[in-house]
Amino acid sequence: MVRRFFAKLLTAMRAMVLDKPMPVEENPLRLRELPVPTPGPGEIRVRVRACGVCHTDLHTVEGDLLLPTLPLVPGHQIVGVVEAAGAGVRQFREGDRVGIPWLHSTCGVCQYCRRGLENLCEQARFTGYHAHGGYAEATVVSEAFAYHLPNQFTDVEAAPLLCAGVIGYRALRLSNVQPGERLGLYGFGASAHVVIQLARHQGCEVYVFTRAAGHGELARKLGAAWVGKAQDEPPAKLDAAIIFAPAGALVLEALRVLRRGGTVALAGVTMSPIPEITYDSLLYHERIVRSVANSTREDVRELLSLAAEMSVRTEIETFDLAEANRALLLMKQSRIRGAGVLKIGGIA
């Protein structure tokens, strides 16, 4: 049985649908009407208000990731309002504002799930990848993988926190950087512009490596101690680095300016090949290179709480749903300052 909370519900919805991966310059997403999904037991249907635009969406529509299903509605930084619920839903009520991130479900019983590493679950399913996502007027998710959002963030401000913020938060933790140390950020898009605020909050000195002048300007505005290109020499060695740009060659550049015992965390879902690493000059002396894969539900809860506590500011550029291809293209060209967000429903 489905409980219905709104007197007037959608019977059909607009969505940007991917039928076949292709370069974003060729407008791979098509605006189409789809049936409104029905929530099953333990699930909620969410009327989408806003959805962040992520590099993972770009990798999805361009075919950099092997897609498990087509057609597909991308999008996994979803903010909306509960409008219907399946049997047994207890955590959410009529009109609750919720967030839906990348992690859509896990098995809950494997060795990774039991060890608190559900982000590595081999049966994990992801929003906008295995299941239709937020480039649509409505979507469905298990209540166990949806989140109440802090009130101080508007819909468009909250959207980037759900992936850019969360994966940045996990990458920051896995970089092993300590309060007061020097952190390098390679690439300065949606995720890095949140991470710099988290790092500065814990007293880190942040060096930003970026090619885009607008990104460098935003980095300085948010407190970067130094801004340069990846090939430049920063004022001092880094204690840790996070690479957001999907360019494998940056691993060598980061190792080149990393102190002994430091960590380079790779935050992208995919990356171009990493060139051969010279062991004695770049990797030796216990330097660490590690990937960051997905995020856990606890990561989401911790990031949302911390972002509210320290009043993280997300820099936003908004687009209409039908402009999703354009938003992805501008992101690919590093022409979005901060984070891109699709405005889909009534915005709060």
N, C-alpha and C positions, 0 to 999 in steps of 0.2 A: 504493500500500500504506500502511495506517495502522498505526503502531507503538502498541501499547496498553501503558500503564504500570501500570494499576491492575487488580487481580484482579477487583474488583467495580465495574463501571461502570454509570452510569445508562443506562437504555434510554428513559426519558421524563423530562422535567424540568418543574418548576414555573416559571412565568414570569408577570410582570405585563404584559399585552398591551393596546396601544392599538388599537382598531378604528376609532374616529372621534374627532377632537379635540373637546373641549368643556371648559367651565370645570371646574377641579379640584374645586370644590365639588360637582360632580355625579358624582364618582368615575369618571373616564374609563378608568382602568386596571382590567382584570379579571384575576383569578388563574385561570390556565389551565394545562393540561398540553400541552406541545409535544414533538415528537421531538427527541432530542438531536442536535445538528449533527455532521456528519462533516468533519474537517479535510481539505482538499485538499493538493496539493503545496506545500511551503513554509509550511504553516499548522499552528498548534497549537490543540488544544481545551483550554480552561481551565475547571476546576471553580471556580465563583465562590464566594468566601468573603464578600466585602463589596463594596458599590458605593455611592459617594458620590451624594448628591442635589444636583443643580445647577440653577441658574436656567434654563439651556438646556433641561433636561428639562421644566421648567414651561412654557416657551415652546413646546416641542414638543407636549405633551399638550393645551395650550389652543389650538393652531392659530395662534400668532403667527408661526410659521415655516411656509412652504409645504413640506409633506411630500412627498418623492419616492416613498414607498412606504407602504402599509398592508396588513395589520396590522403593527405595529411594537412591538418591545421596547425601551424607552428605556434610558438609563444608559451613562455613558462615563467613570466614575472607578472602574475595576474592579480588584480585587485577588483573585487566585486562585492555583491550583496547576495546573501542566501535567499532564494526564492522558492525552493521546493526541496523536500528531503525524503529519502527512502526510509523504510522501516528500521527502527532501532537507533536512529540518530539521537544523540544526547548532548553533544557539545555545542551545538549551534541552534539558534532560534531565528524566527522571522526577522528579516531586516538586518541581521548581523553582517558587519563588514568583515571580509576575510581576505587572506592572501593565499595564493597557490604558487609554489615554486617548482623547481626542476624535478625533484624526487617525487614521483607519483605513487609508487607502492614498492614494498619489499616483501620477501617471503616470511621474514620474522623468525625463522627457525635455523637457518644455516649458521656455520661457524662465524661468519662475519657479523651477522645480525646479533648473535648471542654475545659477541665481544664488543658491542658498541660501534661496530664499523659497518653499519647498514649501507653506507655510501658505496661499499665494495660488493654488496650482495649480487651474486651472479644472476638472480632472477629479478633484479630491480627493473622497474619500468619508469620511464621519464615523460614528463608533461611536454606536449608539443613534439614528441619523438615516437613513443609507442602509442600514446593516447592523444586525441585532439586537444590542442591547447587554447591559448587566449587571444589569438587573432580572430575572434568571433564574439558574437553578442552573448553567448552562454556556453558554459562548460560544466562537466561533472567530475567530481573527485571524492574519494573516501574522506570522511570527516577526520580520520586519523592523520591525514596528510594536508590539512588546511589549518590556517592560523588566524587567530584574532590579531588585529593590527593596532599599534599605538595610535591614540586619537590625535596626537599633535601633527601627524603627517597627513597631507591631503592624498587623494587617490594617486595622482601622478607622482607625488614625492615618494610615496611608499613603494611604488612598483619596482624601481631599480634596486631596492634593498633586498628583494626576494631572490636574486641570483647574483647580480654584480656585487651587492653588499655581502651576501652570504659566502660566496666563493672567495671573495677578497678576504673576509674574516678568517675563513679556514686557511687560506694561503698565508696570511699573516702569522697565524699560530704555528703552522708547519715550517715557516721560515726560521723559527727558533730565535727571532730577534728579541732582545731584552730591552726593558725601559732604559732610555738614554743612549742606546746604540744607534749606529748609522744604517739606514735601510735604503736600498736602491729599488726604484720602480721602473721597469722597462715597458713602455707603452703607457699612455695616460688617458684611457677612456672611462667608461662608466664604472668599472670596478676600481681602478686605481684612484679615482677622484673621491671614492668613499674610504679606501684604505689609508690614504694620506691623512685623513681626519682621525681615523682610529689610531694610527701610529703616532701622530702628533699628540693625541690625548694621553698616550703612555710615555711621552717625553722623548720620542725618537727624533733624530735628525734625518730628514728625508731628502734624498737626491733623486731627481726624476730625469729619465733618459727618454726623449721623444723627438721625432722629426717635425711634428706639427706645431707651428708657431702658436696657434690658438690654444692648443693643449698645454704648451709651456706657460702661456700667460695665466691659464687657470691654475696650474700647479703652483706658480708663485703666489697667486691670490690666496691659495689654501695653505700656504706656509712652507713650501719647498725651500730648503736651504740652498739648493743649487739646481740648475736645469741645464742640460746639455744633450748632445747626441750620443748614441751608444758607443761610438768610436772615441769620444772625448775622454780626457783624464779628469776624474772628479777630484775635489780638493783633498780627499783622504780615502783610504781603503774602506770598503763596505764590510759591515759585520754580517749582513744578510741581503738578499735580493729576491724580488718576485718578478717573474717575467709574465706579462699579460699578452704581449704581442705574439702571434703564432709563428714566429720566425726562429728556427732552430739555431741559426748563426748567433743569435743573442746570448745563447748559453755560454759560448766561448768568451764573448765580450764581458759578461757578468763575472765569470771565473777570473778573468784577467785582472779585475779590480777588487776581488774578494780577499779578505784577510784569511790567514790560516784558520782552519776549523769552522769557517763560515758556511752558510747554507744558501743554495740557489733553489727556490721553489718555482715550479712551472705550473701556472694556473690555467692554462688553456685546455680545452677539451680535445684539441688536435694541434699539431705543429708540423712545420716543414722539417725535413731531415736535419739532424744535428751533425755538423761536420766532425771530422776526427778530432779527438781531444788529446793534446800532448800531456801525457800523464805527469811528468816531473815538474813542468812549469805551471800547469793549470789546475790539476786535480789533486796532486799530492799534498801532504800536510793536512790530511783529514778534512778536506773540503767535501761538502755534500751536495749532490744534485738529486732532487726528488720531485716527483709529479704530485699534483693535487687533483683528486678525482671526486667530482660530485660534492655532495654535502649531506650531513645527517639532519634529522629533525631537531636534534639538540643544537646544532649549529644555527639553525633558523631562529629558534627561541632565544638563544644567547645574543645573536646579532640584533634582533628586534628590540630586546631589552636594553642593550648597550646603546643602540642608536637613539632610543628615546631618552635615555639617561643623559647622554652628552649632546643631544640635539644636533645630530648629523644633518648636514644640509646637502640635498641632492640637487645638482644643477641639471635642469630639464629642458629639452626641446621637444615639443609635442607635434603629433601628426594625426590626421584622421585615419580611420581604419583602412579606407581605400588607398591611402598613401603608403602602405606597408613596404611595397617594393622600393619606393623612393627613400624611405627611412633607412632601409637596409643598404642601399647604394651609398647614401651619405656616410653611413657608419663605415662601410668598406673603404671609403675615400678619406677617412679620419676627419670628416667635416662636421661631426656633431660634437658640440661642446658639452661635456658631461655625459648625460644619458638621453637616449631617444625613447619616447613613450607614445604609444597609440592611445588616443582618446576614443572610447568606444560607446559607452553609455552615459547616463547622467553623472557628471563629475562632482564629487564632494571635495 
